Amino acid sequence: MKNKHLQFLYISQIIENMTIKLRCNDYGYECDLVLDEELTVGLIKKLRDHFEEKHGLDYTIEAVTQMITNRGHSLESIKK
């Protein structure tokens, strides 16, 4: 639990700026959702909320962050 909290704090303190396009279907769902904006913790929350509301999946912020980094985006690119 402590490591997850530290990871979230680390993500929240990043200052680098980057625009990203997140497509729900890139994460294995037959869905047309596309989020195209600055990569922030808020954007990660939007994707997490979408997974929960539209697909019934309750992921943590850390899990969605890991999904994004598994697709090739670095933690350093995520802005608070």
PLY file of the C-alpha trace (Angstrom):
ply
format ascii 1.0
element vertex 80
property float x
property float y
property float z
element edge 79
property int vertex1
property int vertex2
end_header
0.00 0.00 0.00
2.82 2.39 0.87
4.50 1.88 -2.54
1.26 2.68 -4.41
0.88 5.87 -2.39
4.45 6.89 -3.18
3.94 6.12 -6.88
0.84 8.34 -6.94
2.72 11.15 -5.21
5.52 10.81 -7.74
3.05 10.99 -10.62
1.39 14.03 -9.06
4.69 15.92 -8.85
5.79 15.51 -12.49
6.01 18.81 -14.37
6.76 17.80 -17.98
4.05 18.66 -20.54
2.77 16.27 -23.23
-0.36 15.78 -25.33
-1.56 12.22 -25.68
-4.36 10.38 -27.44
-5.84 7.57 -25.35
-8.20 5.24 -27.19
-10.32 2.88 -25.15
-10.01 0.21 -27.84
-6.21 0.28 -27.36
-6.86 -1.22 -23.92
-8.90 -4.17 -25.19
-12.44 -2.81 -25.22
-14.75 -2.49 -28.23
-15.35 1.19 -27.64
-14.97 4.42 -29.64
-13.88 6.66 -26.75
-10.85 8.82 -27.59
-9.33 11.24 -25.08
-6.92 13.65 -26.77
-5.38 16.17 -24.39
-2.46 16.90 -22.08
-1.31 13.83 -20.16
-2.25 14.65 -16.59
-3.46 12.82 -13.52
-6.88 14.30 -14.39
-6.81 12.59 -17.79
-5.92 9.29 -16.14
-8.90 9.78 -13.82
-11.16 10.41 -16.84
-10.04 7.13 -18.42
-10.49 5.29 -15.10
-13.99 6.76 -14.68
-14.85 5.73 -18.24
-13.73 2.15 -17.59
-15.95 2.06 -14.51
-19.03 3.80 -15.94
-19.10 2.23 -19.40
-17.40 -1.14 -18.87
-18.13 -1.86 -15.19
-14.42 -2.15 -14.32
-13.19 -0.53 -11.12
-9.48 0.14 -11.74
-7.31 2.19 -9.40
-5.48 5.27 -10.69
-2.26 3.29 -10.29
-3.60 0.43 -12.44
-4.65 2.80 -15.24
-1.29 4.57 -15.00
0.42 1.20 -15.39
-1.77 0.43 -18.42
-0.68 3.71 -20.01
3.01 3.11 -19.28
2.69 -0.42 -20.66
1.67 1.20 -23.95
4.98 3.07 -24.08
4.37 6.34 -22.22
6.74 7.17 -19.40
5.80 8.24 -15.89
7.89 11.33 -16.45
5.48 12.47 -19.17
2.53 12.69 -16.75
1.81 16.18 -15.43
-0.01 16.97 -12.18
0 1
1 2
2 3
3 4
4 5
5 6
6 7
7 8
8 9
9 10
10 11
11 12
12 13
13 14
14 15
15 16
16 17
17 18
18 19
19 20
20 21
21 22
22 23
23 24
24 25
25 26
26 27
27 28
28 29
29 30
30 31
31 32
32 33
33 34
34 35
35 36
36 37
37 38
38 39
39 40
40 41
41 42
42 43
43 44
44 45
45 46
46 47
47 48
48 49
49 50
50 51
51 52
52 53
53 54
54 55
55 56
56 57
57 58
58 59
59 60
60 61
61 62
62 63
63 64
64 65
65 66
66 67
67 68
68 69
69 70
70 71
71 72
72 73
73 74
74 75
75 76
76 77
77 78
78 79
